[in-house]
Amino acid sequence: MEPNKISVIVLSDKREQLQMAAMVASVGAVSGADVLVFLSMNALRYFVKGAERRAPPEGPMGELMEAKKVMPFQDLFASAVELGGAKVHPCSMAIDVLGIGDGELEGYVGEPMGLTQFLDIAAGGQVFSF
Amino acid sequence: MAGKKVVDARGSFCPGPLMELIAAMKMVEVGDEIEVLSSDKGSANEIPQWLKKVGHEHLGSVEEGGVWHVTARRTK
């Protein structure tokens, strides 16, 4: 049987969206799925080393998660990689537009990936967008 | 003789306790037991489902004073 394939497109800079994306990626990866995370648009800046880690809430749930110190989404993405073998890649277009250089992203983030490659890998699997 | 490890994940929200269990699972031997302490009811439901999905053994779940004790055995 083909392994379950999950692709997660992460675009938002809001805490709730980023948290849910990280939850899907981490639980999917540790449950045996091949998980690919594609970071782009306003989400990518939270994965730059030394950048602000706290994303603004879009509603009361985000405020509650902050107040109750729910595990940061960056830590969940790192767990997805370390514990479940997920692959996390930045969008090459976003890298170029933001001017992010080699080695500036968190260590668990892989090489820049273009849409052609992403769509090729994602084909036939589940795709979630946040 | 099989060992037993306790993972104190109280105060952590879903999927934090599950991630802590999985990290511990990688550290123990096949046959060892892990007891997860969780104050998060969602995780108390989620962990047995994960164990069933990936093929580890769920030995039981008990709630005491708002803390769930979920015990598992590594089988592979």
N, CA and C atoms of all chains as a GROMACS GRO file, in nm:
protein
  618
    1MET      N    1   0.084  -0.120   0.000
    1MET     CA    2   0.000   0.000   0.000
    1MET      C    3   0.088   0.126   0.000
    2GLU      N    4   0.051   0.225  -0.080
    2GLU     CA    5   0.124   0.352  -0.083
    2GLU      C    6   0.112   0.423   0.051
    3PRO      N    7   0.222   0.480   0.101
    3PRO     CA    8   0.209   0.556   0.226
    3PRO      C    9   0.121   0.679   0.205
    4ASN      N   10   0.051   0.717   0.309
    4ASN     CA   11  -0.030   0.837   0.306
    4ASN      C   12   0.061   0.959   0.282
    5LYS      N   13   0.018   1.048   0.195
    5LYS     CA   14   0.100   1.164   0.162
    5LYS      C   15   0.023   1.291   0.196
    6ILE      N   16   0.084   1.375   0.278
    6ILE     CA   17   0.019   1.499   0.322
    6ILE      C   18   0.109   1.617   0.288
    7SER      N   19   0.053   1.713   0.219
    7SER     CA   20   0.126   1.836   0.188
    7SER      C   21   0.055   1.953   0.257
    8VAL      N   22   0.133   2.034   0.325
    8VAL     CA   23   0.077   2.146   0.402
    8VAL      C   24   0.135   2.276   0.348
    9ILE      N   25   0.048   2.360   0.293
    9ILE     CA   26   0.090   2.491   0.243
    9ILE      C   27   0.064   2.593   0.353
   10VAL      N   28   0.169   2.665   0.394
   10VAL     CA   29   0.156   2.758   0.507
   10VAL      C   30   0.185   2.899   0.457
   11LEU      N   31   0.082   2.984   0.462
   11LEU     CA   32   0.092   3.119   0.408
   11LEU      C   33   0.066   3.228   0.511
   12SER      N   34  -0.018   3.198   0.608
   12SER     CA   35  -0.068   3.300   0.701
   12SER      C   36   0.037   3.342   0.803
   13ASP      N   37   0.022   3.465   0.853
   13ASP     CA   38   0.108   3.509   0.964
   13ASP      C   39   0.028   3.515   1.094
   14LYS      N   40  -0.089   3.450   1.098
   14LYS     CA   41  -0.172   3.451   1.219
   14LYS      C   42  -0.150   3.324   1.302
   15ARG      N   43  -0.150   3.341   1.434
   15ARG     CA   44  -0.117   3.232   1.525
   15ARG      C   45  -0.206   3.109   1.505
   16GLU      N   46  -0.335   3.132   1.492
   16GLU     CA   47  -0.426   3.017   1.482
   16GLU      C   48  -0.396   2.933   1.358
   17GLN      N   49  -0.373   3.000   1.247
   17GLN     CA   50  -0.346   2.930   1.121
   17GLN      C   51  -0.213   2.854   1.128
   18LEU      N   52  -0.113   2.921   1.182
   18LEU     CA   53   0.020   2.861   1.192
   18LEU      C   54   0.016   2.742   1.288
   19GLN      N   55  -0.060   2.756   1.397
   19GLN     CA   56  -0.068   2.648   1.495
   19GLN      C   57  -0.135   2.524   1.433
   20MET      N   58  -0.246   2.547   1.362
   20MET     CA   59  -0.318   2.433   1.303
   20MET      C   60  -0.233   2.365   1.197
   21ALA      N   61  -0.161   2.445   1.119
   21ALA     CA   62  -0.072   2.388   1.018
   21ALA      C   63   0.033   2.299   1.084
   22ALA      N   64   0.088   2.347   1.194
   22ALA     CA   65   0.191   2.270   1.264
   22ALA      C   66   0.132   2.144   1.328
   23MET      N   67   0.010   2.153   1.376
   23MET     CA   68  -0.055   2.034   1.434
   23MET      C   69  -0.079   1.928   1.328
   24VAL      N   70  -0.130   1.969   1.213
   24VAL     CA   71  -0.154   1.872   1.104
   24VAL      C   72  -0.021   1.808   1.061
   25ALA      N   73   0.081   1.892   1.046
   25ALA     CA   74   0.211   1.841   1.001
   25ALA      C   75   0.271   1.744   1.102
   26SER      N   76   0.267   1.781   1.229
   26SER     CA   77   0.335   1.698   1.330
   26SER      C   78   0.260   1.567   1.355
   27VAL      N   79   0.130   1.575   1.372
   27VAL     CA   80   0.054   1.452   1.398
   27VAL      C   81   0.054   1.363   1.273
   28GLY      N   82   0.042   1.424   1.157
   28GLY     CA   83   0.049   1.345   1.035
   28GLY      C   84   0.182   1.273   1.022
   29ALA      N   85   0.290   1.344   1.050
   29ALA     CA   86   0.423   1.285   1.034
   29ALA      C   87   0.447   1.171   1.132
   30VAL      N   88   0.406   1.189   1.256
   30VAL     CA   89   0.432   1.083   1.355
   30VAL      C   90   0.334   0.968   1.342
   31SER      N   91   0.233   0.984   1.256
   31SER     CA   92   0.137   0.876   1.233
   31SER      C   93   0.169   0.798   1.106
   32GLY      N   94   0.284   0.824   1.049
   32GLY     CA   95   0.329   0.742   0.936
   32GLY      C   96   0.312   0.804   0.800
   33ALA      N   97   0.258   0.926   0.792
   33ALA     CA   98   0.242   0.989   0.661
   33ALA      C   99   0.373   1.054   0.615
   34ASP      N  100   0.389   1.060   0.484
   34ASP     CA  101   0.499   1.138   0.427
   34ASP      C  102   0.451   1.283   0.422
   35VAL      N  103   0.509   1.367   0.505
   35VAL     CA  104   0.461   1.505   0.518
   35VAL      C  105   0.559   1.603   0.454
   36LEU      N  106   0.505   1.689   0.370
   36LEU     CA  107   0.582   1.797   0.310
   36LEU      C  108   0.517   1.930   0.349
   37VAL      N  109   0.595   2.018   0.407
   37VAL     CA  110   0.546   2.151   0.445
   37VAL      C  111   0.611   2.254   0.354
   38PHE      N  112   0.527   2.341   0.297
   38PHE     CA  113   0.574   2.443   0.202
   38PHE      C  114   0.545   2.580   0.263
   39LEU      N  115   0.652   2.651   0.302
   39LEU     CA  116   0.638   2.780   0.370
   39LEU      C  117   0.649   2.894   0.269
   40SER      N  118   0.549   2.982   0.270
   40SER     CA  119   0.556   3.094   0.175
   40SER      C  120   0.485   3.217   0.231
   41MET      N  121   0.480   3.320   0.150
   41MET     CA  122   0.410   3.446   0.180
   41MET      C  123   0.442   3.497   0.321
   42ASN      N  124   0.338   3.538   0.394
   42ASN     CA  125   0.363   3.603   0.523
   42ASN      C  126   0.407   3.508   0.634
   43ALA      N  127   0.397   3.380   0.610
   43ALA     CA  128   0.437   3.283   0.714
   43ALA      C  129   0.589   3.269   0.724
   44LEU      N  130   0.657   3.289   0.614
   44LEU     CA  131   0.799   3.251   0.609
   44LEU      C  132   0.886   3.327   0.709
   45ARG      N  133   0.850   3.451   0.738
   45ARG     CA  134   0.937   3.531   0.826
   45ARG      C  135   0.951   3.473   0.966
   46TYR      N  136   0.855   3.390   1.007
   46TYR     CA  137   0.863   3.331   1.142
   46TYR      C  138   0.963   3.216   1.149
   47PHE      N  139   1.021   3.180   1.038
   47PHE     CA  140   1.116   3.069   1.035
   47PHE      C  141   1.259   3.116   1.009
   48VAL      N  142   1.277   3.250   1.015
   48VAL     CA  143   1.410   3.307   1.004
   48VAL      C  144   1.474   3.306   1.142
   49LYS      N  145   1.598   3.258   1.149
   49LYS     CA  146   1.668   3.254   1.278
   49LYS      C  147   1.670   3.392   1.343
   50GLY      N  148   1.637   3.398   1.470
   50GLY     CA  149   1.644   3.523   1.544
   50GLY      C  150   1.527   3.616   1.523
   51ALA      N  151   1.432   3.577   1.438
   51ALA     CA  152   1.317   3.663   1.410
   51ALA      C  153   1.215   3.652   1.523
   52GLU      N  154   1.120   3.745   1.524
   52GLU     CA  155   1.009   3.739   1.620
   52GLU      C  156   0.938   3.604   1.608
   53ARG      N  157   0.921   3.535   1.721
   53ARG     CA  158   0.861   3.402   1.718
   53ARG      C  159   0.710   3.405   1.738
   54ARG      N  160   0.660   3.513   1.797
   54ARG     CA  161   0.518   3.518   1.829
   54ARG      C  162   0.439   3.580   1.715
   55ALA      N  163   0.346   3.502   1.662
   55ALA     CA  164   0.259   3.552   1.556
   55ALA      C  165   0.134   3.614   1.619
   56PRO      N  166   0.083   3.722   1.562
   56PRO     CA  167  -0.035   3.786   1.621
   56PRO      C  168  -0.159   3.698   1.609
   57PRO      N  169  -0.246   3.703   1.710
   57PRO     CA  170  -0.371   3.625   1.702
   57PRO      C  171  -0.467   3.691   1.605
   58GLU      N  172  -0.554   3.610   1.545
   58GLU     CA  173  -0.659   3.670   1.463
   58GLU      C  174  -0.791   3.673   1.539
   59GLY      N  175  -0.793   3.614   1.659
   59GLY     CA  176  -0.915   3.614   1.739
   59GLY      C  177  -0.886   3.569   1.880
   60PRO      N  178  -0.992   3.547   1.958
   60PRO     CA  179  -0.975   3.512   2.099
   60PRO      C  180  -0.902   3.381   2.122
   61MET      N  181  -0.915   3.287   2.030
   61MET     CA  182  -0.846   3.158   2.047
   61MET      C  183  -0.694   3.178   2.045
   62GLY      N  184  -0.649   3.263   1.955
   62GLY     CA  185  -0.506   3.290   1.949
   62GLY      C  186  -0.457   3.357   2.076
   63GLU      N  187  -0.538   3.445   2.130
   63GLU     CA  188  -0.501   3.513   2.255
   63GLU      C  189  -0.495   3.412   2.370
   64LEU      N  190  -0.591   3.320   2.372
   64LEU     CA  191  -0.592   3.218   2.478
   64LEU      C  192  -0.471   3.126   2.467
   65MET      N  193  -0.437   3.086   2.345
   65MET     CA  194  -0.321   2.998   2.327
   65MET      C  195  -0.195   3.065   2.377
   66GLU      N  196  -0.185   3.196   2.353
   66GLU     CA  197  -0.068   3.269   2.401
   66GLU      C  198  -0.068   3.274   2.553
   67ALA      N  199  -0.184   3.305   2.611
   67ALA     CA  200  -0.194   3.317   2.756
   67ALA      C  201  -0.166   3.184   2.826
   68LYS      N  202  -0.211   3.074   2.764
   68LYS     CA  203  -0.194   2.942   2.826
   68LYS      C  204  -0.064   2.873   2.784
   69LYS      N  205   0.017   2.946   2.712
   69LYS     CA  206   0.149   2.898   2.672
   69LYS      C  207   0.141   2.764   2.599
   70VAL      N  208   0.051   2.756   2.503
   70VAL     CA  209   0.045   2.639   2.415
   70VAL      C  210   0.177   2.631   2.337
   71MET      N  211   0.223   2.509   2.315
   71MET     CA  212   0.352   2.488   2.249
   71MET      C  213   0.364   2.573   2.122
   72PRO      N  214   0.471   2.648   2.106
   72PRO     CA  215   0.486   2.732   1.985
   72PRO      C  216   0.484   2.649   1.857
   73PHE      N  217   0.425   2.706   1.753
   73PHE     CA  218   0.414   2.632   1.627
   73PHE      C  219   0.550   2.595   1.570
   74GLN      N  220   0.650   2.680   1.596
   74GLN     CA  221   0.784   2.646   1.543
   74GLN      C  222   0.834   2.515   1.606
   75ASP      N  223   0.807   2.497   1.736
   75ASP     CA  224   0.852   2.375   1.803
   75ASP      C  225   0.778   2.252   1.749
   76LEU      N  226   0.650   2.272   1.714
   76LEU     CA  227   0.575   2.159   1.657
   76LEU      C  228   0.628   2.122   1.519
   77PHE      N  229   0.662   2.221   1.438
   77PHE     CA  230   0.720   2.189   1.307
   77PHE      C  231   0.854   2.116   1.326
   78ALA      N  232   0.931   2.161   1.424
   78ALA     CA  233   1.059   2.093   1.451
   78ALA      C  234   1.035   1.948   1.494
   79SER      N  235   0.933   1.926   1.575
   79SER     CA  236   0.899   1.788   1.616
   79SER      C  237   0.855   1.706   1.497
   80ALA      N  238   0.781   1.767   1.406
   80ALA     CA  239   0.737   1.695   1.286
   80ALA      C  240   0.857   1.642   1.209
   81VAL      N  241   0.963   1.722   1.205
   81VAL     CA  242   1.085   1.682   1.133
   81VAL      C  243   1.163   1.578   1.214
   82GLU      N  244   1.186   1.609   1.341
   82GLU     CA  245   1.273   1.524   1.424
   82GLU      C  246   1.209   1.389   1.458
   83LEU      N  247   1.080   1.391   1.487
   83LEU     CA  248   1.014   1.268   1.533
   83LEU      C  249   0.943   1.193   1.420
   84GLY      N  250   0.901   1.267   1.316
   84GLY     CA  251   0.822   1.204   1.212
   84GLY      C  252   0.883   1.209   1.074
   85GLY      N  253   1.000   1.270   1.062
   85GLY     CA  254   1.067   1.273   0.931
   85GLY      C  255   1.002   1.364   0.829
   86ALA      N  256   0.923   1.461   0.875
   86ALA     CA  257   0.862   1.556   0.780
   86ALA      C  258   0.969   1.638   0.710
   87LYS      N  259   0.934   1.684   0.592
   87LYS     CA  260   1.023   1.773   0.516
   87LYS      C  261   0.959   1.912   0.515
   88VAL      N  262   1.037   2.013   0.551
   88VAL     CA  263   0.988   2.151   0.552
   88VAL      C  264   1.074   2.232   0.456
   89HIS      N  265   1.010   2.294   0.359
   89HIS     CA  266   1.085   2.372   0.259
   89HIS      C  267   1.024   2.510   0.241
   90PRO      N  268   1.110   2.610   0.223
   90PRO     CA  269   1.059   2.743   0.193
   90PRO      C  270   1.033   2.757   0.042
   91CYS      N  271   0.937   2.840   0.010
   91CYS     CA  272   0.906   2.871  -0.130
   91CYS      C  273   1.019   2.956  -0.187
   92SER      N  274   1.070   2.916  -0.301
   92SER     CA  275   1.186   2.987  -0.358
   92SER      C  276   1.150   3.131  -0.396
   93MET      N  277   1.026   3.153  -0.437
   93MET     CA  278   0.985   3.290  -0.470
   93MET      C  279   0.989   3.378  -0.346
   94ALA      N  280   0.934   3.327  -0.235
   94ALA     CA  281   0.931   3.406  -0.111
   94ALA      C  282   1.073   3.434  -0.061
   95ILE      N  283   1.161   3.336  -0.077
   95ILE     CA  284   1.302   3.354  -0.038
   95ILE      C  285   1.363   3.471  -0.115
   96ASP      N  286   1.336   3.474  -0.244
   96ASP     CA  287   1.393   3.580  -0.328
   96ASP      C  288   1.334   3.716  -0.295
   97VAL      N  289   1.201   3.722  -0.280
   97VAL     CA  290   1.135   3.851  -0.253
   97VAL      C  291   1.178   3.906  -0.117
   98LEU      N  292   1.190   3.819  -0.018
   98LEU     CA  293   1.228   3.863   0.117
   98LEU      C  294   1.380   3.882   0.132
   99GLY      N  295   1.456   3.835   0.035
   99GLY     CA  296   1.601   3.850   0.041
   99GLY      C  297   1.665   3.766   0.149
  100ILE      N  298   1.612   3.647   0.171
  100ILE     CA  299   1.666   3.558   0.275
  100ILE      C  300   1.785   3.481   0.218
  101GLY      N  301   1.898   3.488   0.288
  101GLY     CA  302   2.019   3.424   0.238
  101GLY      C  303   2.038   3.282   0.290
  102ASP      N  304   2.142   3.217   0.239
  102ASP     CA  305   2.173   3.080   0.283
  102ASP      C  306   2.199   3.078   0.434
  103GLY      N  307   2.145   2.980   0.501
  103GLY     CA  308   2.172   2.962   0.643
  103GLY      C  309   2.094   3.054   0.735
  104GLU      N  310   2.005   3.133   0.680
  104GLU     CA  311   1.929   3.227   0.764
  104GLU      C  312   1.801   3.168   0.821
  105LEU      N  313   1.760   3.054   0.769
  105LEU     CA  314   1.638   2.991   0.821
  105LEU      C  315   1.671   2.889   0.929
  106GLU      N  316   1.571   2.856   1.011
  106GLU     CA  317   1.591   2.757   1.117
  106GLU      C  318   1.647   2.627   1.060
  107GLY      N  319   1.721   2.556   1.142
  107GLY     CA  320   1.793   2.439   1.095
  107GLY      C  321   1.708   2.327   1.039
  108TYR      N  322   1.583   2.318   1.084
  108TYR     CA  323   1.497   2.209   1.035
  108TYR      C  324   1.430   2.242   0.901
  109VAL      N  325   1.454   2.364   0.851
  109VAL     CA  326   1.397   2.403   0.721
  109VAL      C  327   1.498   2.369   0.612
  110GLY      N  328   1.450   2.300   0.509
  110GLY     CA  329   1.538   2.256   0.402
  110GLY      C  330   1.564   2.362   0.297
  111GLU      N  331   1.610   2.317   0.182
  111GLU     CA  332   1.645   2.406   0.072
  111GLU      C  333   1.519   2.466   0.009
  112PRO      N  334   1.533   2.584  -0.054
  112PRO     CA  335   1.418   2.643  -0.124
  112PRO      C  336   1.362   2.548  -0.230
  113MET      N  337   1.230   2.553  -0.244
  113MET     CA  338   1.162   2.465  -0.338
  113MET      C  339   1.070   2.549  -0.427
  114GLY      N  340   1.071   2.520  -0.554
  114GLY     CA  341   0.982   2.589  -0.647
  114GLY      C  342   0.848   2.519  -0.657
  115LEU      N  343   0.752   2.588  -0.716
  115LEU     CA  344   0.617   2.531  -0.723
  115LEU      C  345   0.609   2.408  -0.812
  116THR      N  346   0.691   2.404  -0.915
  116THR     CA  347   0.687   2.287  -1.003
  116THR      C  348   0.720   2.161  -0.924
  117GLN      N  349   0.825   2.169  -0.844
  117GLN     CA  350   0.864   2.053  -0.763
  117GLN      C  351   0.760   2.022  -0.656
  118PHE      N  352   0.710   2.128  -0.591
  118PHE     CA  353   0.611   2.107  -0.486
  118PHE      C  354   0.486   2.038  -0.543
  119LEU      N  355   0.436   2.090  -0.655
  119LEU     CA  356   0.313   2.033  -0.712
  119LEU      C  357   0.336   1.890  -0.758
  120ASP      N  358   0.456   1.862  -0.804
  120ASP     CA  359   0.488   1.727  -0.846
  120ASP      C  360   0.484   1.630  -0.728
  121ILE      N  361   0.543   1.672  -0.616
  121ILE     CA  362   0.544   1.586  -0.497
  121ILE      C  363   0.405   1.574  -0.438
  122ALA      N  364   0.330   1.684  -0.438
  122ALA     CA  365   0.198   1.685  -0.373
  122ALA      C  366   0.092   1.609  -0.453
  123ALA      N  367   0.118   1.588  -0.581
  123ALA     CA  368   0.017   1.526  -0.668
  123ALA      C  369  -0.032   1.394  -0.611
  124GLY      N  370  -0.163   1.379  -0.604
  124GLY     CA  371  -0.222   1.251  -0.562
  124GLY      C  372  -0.237   1.235  -0.412
  125GLY      N  373  -0.190   1.332  -0.335
  125GLY     CA  374  -0.202   1.322  -0.190
  125GLY      C  375  -0.298   1.424  -0.133
  126GLN      N  376  -0.306   1.427  -0.002
  126GLN     CA  377  -0.389   1.527   0.065
  126GLN      C  378  -0.313   1.659   0.072
  127VAL      N  379  -0.381   1.769   0.043
  127VAL     CA  380  -0.318   1.900   0.052
  127VAL      C  381  -0.401   1.989   0.144
  128PHE      N  382  -0.334   2.047   0.242
  128PHE     CA  383  -0.400   2.140   0.334
  128PHE      C  384  -0.332   2.276   0.321
  129SER      N  385  -0.414   2.380   0.322
  129SER     CA  386  -0.358   2.515   0.308
  129SER      C  387  -0.402   2.602   0.426
  130PHE      N  388  -0.306   2.672   0.485
  130PHE     CA  389  -0.335   2.758   0.599
  130PHE      C  390  -0.281   2.898   0.573
  131MET      N  391   1.419  -0.770   3.200
  131MET     CA  392   1.292  -0.725   3.255
  131MET      C  393   1.258  -0.589   3.195
  132ALA      N  394   1.130  -0.574   3.153
  132ALA     CA  395   1.088  -0.450   3.090
  132ALA      C  396   1.087  -0.335   3.190
  133GLY      N  397   1.123  -0.217   3.141
  133GLY     CA  398   1.125  -0.100   3.228
  133GLY      C  399   0.999  -0.017   3.213
  134LYS      N  400   0.991   0.084   3.297
  134LYS     CA  401   0.877   0.176   3.288
  134LYS      C  402   0.926   0.318   3.304
  135LYS      N  403   0.879   0.403   3.214
  135LYS     CA  404   0.919   0.544   3.215
  135LYS      C  405   0.793   0.630   3.232
  136VAL      N  406   0.804   0.733   3.311
  136VAL     CA  407   0.692   0.826   3.329
  136VAL      C  408   0.724   0.957   3.257
  137VAL      N  409   0.629   1.001   3.175
  137VAL     CA  410   0.643   1.127   3.103
  137VAL      C  411   0.542   1.226   3.162
  138ASP      N  412   0.592   1.328   3.226
  138ASP     CA  413   0.503   1.427   3.288
  138ASP      C  414   0.475   1.539   3.190
  139ALA      N  415   0.359   1.530   3.125
  139ALA     CA  416   0.322   1.630   3.024
  139ALA      C  417   0.208   1.718   3.075
  140ARG      N  418   0.194   1.726   3.206
  140ARG     CA  419   0.089   1.812   3.262
  140ARG      C  420   0.116   1.958   3.224
  141GLY      N  421   0.010   2.027   3.188
  141GLY     CA  422   0.023   2.168   3.148
  141GLY      C  423   0.046   2.186   3.000
  142SER      N  424   0.072   2.078   2.929
  142SER     CA  425   0.094   2.085   2.785
  142SER      C  426  -0.037   2.052   2.712
  143PHE      N  427  -0.062   2.124   2.604
  143PHE     CA  428  -0.185   2.103   2.528
  143PHE      C  429  -0.157   2.021   2.402
  144CYS      N  430  -0.264   1.961   2.349
  144CYS     CA  431  -0.260   1.877   2.229
  144CYS      C  432  -0.191   1.952   2.114
  145PRO      N  433  -0.098   1.893   2.040
  145PRO     CA  434  -0.050   1.755   2.052
  145PRO      C  435   0.077   1.741   2.136
  146GLY      N  436   0.101   1.833   2.229
  146GLY     CA  437   0.223   1.830   2.308
  146GLY      C  438   0.246   1.698   2.381
  147PRO      N  439   0.146   1.649   2.459
  147PRO     CA  440   0.167   1.520   2.529
  147PRO      C  441   0.198   1.404   2.433
  148LEU      N  442   0.132   1.404   2.318
  148LEU     CA  443   0.160   1.297   2.220
  148LEU      C  444   0.303   1.308   2.171
  149MET      N  445   0.349   1.430   2.144
  149MET     CA  446   0.487   1.446   2.097
  149MET      C  447   0.587   1.402   2.204
  150GLU      N  448   0.553   1.431   2.330
  150GLU     CA  449   0.644   1.390   2.439
  150GLU      C  450   0.646   1.238   2.452
  151LEU      N  451   0.531   1.175   2.432
  151LEU     CA  452   0.526   1.028   2.434
  151LEU      C  453   0.614   0.970   2.322
  152ILE      N  454   0.601   1.028   2.204
  152ILE     CA  455   0.675   0.974   2.089
  152ILE      C  456   0.826   0.993   2.109
  153ALA      N  457   0.864   1.108   2.163
  153ALA     CA  458   1.006   1.130   2.191
  153ALA      C  459   1.056   1.027   2.292
  154ALA      N  460   0.974   0.997   2.393
  154ALA     CA  461   1.014   0.897   2.493
  154ALA      C  462   1.016   0.758   2.432
  155MET      N  463   0.923   0.731   2.340
  155MET     CA  464   0.914   0.599   2.277
  155MET      C  465   1.044   0.565   2.204
  156LYS      N  466   1.108   0.668   2.149
  156LYS     CA  467   1.232   0.645   2.076
  156LYS      C  468   1.349   0.615   2.170
  157MET      N  469   1.331   0.647   2.298
  157MET     CA  470   1.440   0.630   2.394
  157MET      C  471   1.434   0.496   2.469
  158VAL      N  472   1.317   0.432   2.470
  158VAL     CA  473   1.301   0.310   2.549
  158VAL      C  474   1.317   0.187   2.460
  159GLU      N  475   1.325   0.072   2.525
  159GLU     CA  476   1.340  -0.055   2.453
  159GLU      C  477   1.202  -0.112   2.418
  160VAL      N  478   1.200  -0.198   2.318
  160VAL     CA  479   1.077  -0.271   2.286
  160VAL      C  480   1.036  -0.351   2.410
  161GLY      N  481   0.909  -0.341   2.445
  161GLY     CA  482   0.859  -0.410   2.564
  161GLY      C  483   0.846  -0.320   2.685
  162ASP      N  484   0.915  -0.207   2.682
  162ASP     CA  485   0.906  -0.113   2.795
  162ASP      C  486   0.771  -0.041   2.796
  163GLU      N  487   0.733   0.001   2.917
  163GLU     CA  488   0.608   0.076   2.932
  163GLU      C  489   0.638   0.225   2.952
  164ILE      N  490   0.546   0.307   2.904
  164ILE     CA  491   0.555   0.452   2.926
  164ILE      C  492   0.420   0.498   2.979
  165GLU      N  493   0.424   0.570   3.088
  165GLU     CA  494   0.302   0.629   3.145
  165GLU      C  495   0.308   0.780   3.122
  166VAL      N  496   0.209   0.831   3.049
  166VAL     CA  497   0.202   0.974   3.022
  166VAL      C  498   0.103   1.038   3.118
  167LEU      N  499   0.147   1.143   3.186
  167LEU     CA  500   0.058   1.220   3.272
  167LEU      C  501   0.015   1.344   3.194
  168SER      N  502  -0.116   1.360   3.176
  168SER     CA  503  -0.164   1.472   3.096
  168SER      C  504  -0.284   1.538   3.163
  169SER      N  505  -0.283   1.670   3.167
  169SER     CA  506  -0.398   1.744   3.218
  169SER      C  507  -0.489   1.786   3.103
  170ASP      N  508  -0.456   1.744   2.983
  170ASP     CA  509  -0.530   1.779   2.863
  170ASP      C  510  -0.619   1.662   2.821
  171LYS      N  511  -0.750   1.678   2.834
  171LYS     CA  512  -0.842   1.568   2.804
  171LYS      C  513  -0.834   1.525   2.657
  172GLY      N  514  -0.814   1.622   2.568
  172GLY     CA  515  -0.803   1.589   2.427
  172GLY      C  516  -0.689   1.493   2.400
  173SER      N  517  -0.578   1.515   2.469
  173SER     CA  518  -0.463   1.426   2.450
  173SER      C  519  -0.492   1.287   2.506
  174ALA      N  520  -0.572   1.281   2.614
  174ALA     CA  521  -0.606   1.151   2.671
  174ALA      C  522  -0.686   1.067   2.571
  175ASN      N  523  -0.759   1.133   2.483
  175ASN     CA  524  -0.831   1.062   2.377
  175ASN      C  525  -0.742   1.036   2.257
  176GLU      N  526  -0.656   1.133   2.228
  176GLU     CA  527  -0.574   1.127   2.107
  176GLU      C  528  -0.465   1.018   2.116
  177ILE      N  529  -0.404   1.008   2.233
  177ILE     CA  530  -0.291   0.916   2.246
  177ILE      C  531  -0.331   0.770   2.219
  178PRO      N  532  -0.441   0.719   2.277
  178PRO     CA  533  -0.479   0.580   2.245
  178PRO      C  534  -0.507   0.559   2.096
  179GLN      N  535  -0.564   0.661   2.031
  179GLN     CA  536  -0.591   0.649   1.887
  179GLN      C  537  -0.461   0.640   1.809
  180TRP      N  538  -0.363   0.719   1.850
  180TRP     CA  539  -0.232   0.713   1.783
  180TRP      C  540  -0.166   0.578   1.806
  181LEU      N  541  -0.174   0.528   1.929
  181LEU     CA  542  -0.113   0.398   1.961
  181LEU      C  543  -0.173   0.289   1.872
  182LYS      N  544  -0.305   0.293   1.858
  182LYS     CA  545  -0.373   0.192   1.776
  182LYS      C  546  -0.330   0.205   1.630
  183LYS      N  547  -0.320   0.328   1.582
  183LYS     CA  548  -0.286   0.351   1.441
  183LYS      C  549  -0.147   0.300   1.407
  184VAL      N  550  -0.050   0.326   1.496
  184VAL     CA  551   0.088   0.290   1.463
  184VAL      C  552   0.128   0.152   1.515
  185GLY      N  553   0.041   0.090   1.599
  185GLY     CA  554   0.066  -0.048   1.638
  185GLY      C  555   0.135  -0.070   1.770
  186HIS      N  556   0.138   0.032   1.855
  186HIS     CA  557   0.186   0.010   1.991
  186HIS      C  558   0.066  -0.026   2.080
  187GLU      N  559   0.096  -0.078   2.199
  187GLU     CA  560  -0.011  -0.129   2.285
  187GLU      C  561  -0.057  -0.022   2.385
  188HIS      N  562  -0.188  -0.006   2.394
  188HIS     CA  563  -0.246   0.084   2.496
  188HIS      C  564  -0.285  -0.002   2.615
  189LEU      N  565  -0.218   0.020   2.726
  189LEU     CA  566  -0.241  -0.065   2.843
  189LEU      C  567  -0.352  -0.012   2.933
  190GLY      N  568  -0.391   0.113   2.914
  190GLY     CA  569  -0.501   0.166   2.993
  190GLY      C  570  -0.490   0.314   3.017
  191SER      N  571  -0.603   0.374   3.053
  191SER     CA  572  -0.608   0.517   3.084
  191SER      C  573  -0.692   0.535   3.210
  192VAL      N  574  -0.639   0.611   3.303
  192VAL     CA  575  -0.709   0.637   3.428
  192VAL      C  576  -0.702   0.786   3.457
  193GLU      N  577  -0.815   0.844   3.500
  193GLU     CA  578  -0.817   0.985   3.537
  193GLU      C  579  -0.820   0.998   3.689
  194GLU      N  580  -0.727   1.075   3.741
  194GLU     CA  581  -0.721   1.098   3.886
  194GLU      C  582  -0.702   1.246   3.913
  195GLY      N  583  -0.804   1.309   3.968
  195GLY     CA  584  -0.793   1.450   4.006
  195GLY      C  585  -0.759   1.542   3.891
  196GLY      N  586  -0.817   1.517   3.775
  196GLY     CA  587  -0.793   1.604   3.660
  196GLY      C  588  -0.667   1.573   3.582
  197VAL      N  589  -0.600   1.465   3.621
  197VAL     CA  590  -0.481   1.422   3.547
  197VAL      C  591  -0.505   1.282   3.489
  198TRP      N  592  -0.485   1.269   3.359
  198TRP     CA  593  -0.501   1.139   3.293
  198TRP      C  594  -0.366   1.067   3.294
  199HIS      N  595  -0.371   0.940   3.330
  199HIS     CA  596  -0.253   0.855   3.327
  199HIS      C  597  -0.275   0.757   3.212
  200VAL      N  598  -0.206   0.778   3.103
  200VAL     CA  599  -0.222   0.693   2.985
  200VAL      C  600  -0.096   0.607   2.973
  201THR      N  601  -0.115   0.476   2.978
  201THR     CA  602   0.000   0.386   2.978
  201THR      C  603   0.007   0.308   2.847
  202ALA      N  604   0.127   0.301   2.794
  202ALA     CA  605   0.149   0.234   2.665
  202ALA      C  606   0.270   0.143   2.675
  203ARG      N  607   0.274   0.045   2.585
  203ARG     CA  608   0.392  -0.042   2.574
  203ARG      C  609   0.446  -0.033   2.432
  204ARG      N  610   0.576  -0.012   2.422
  204ARG     CA  611   0.640  -0.012   2.289
  204ARG      C  612   0.644  -0.156   2.240
  205THR      N  613   0.593  -0.179   2.120
  205THR     CA  614   0.584  -0.316   2.068
  205THR      C  615   0.677  -0.343   1.951
  206LYS      N  616   0.741  -0.242   1.900
  206LYS     CA  617   0.827  -0.264   1.782
  206LYS      C  618   0.937  -0.160   1.775
   0.00000   0.00000   0.00000
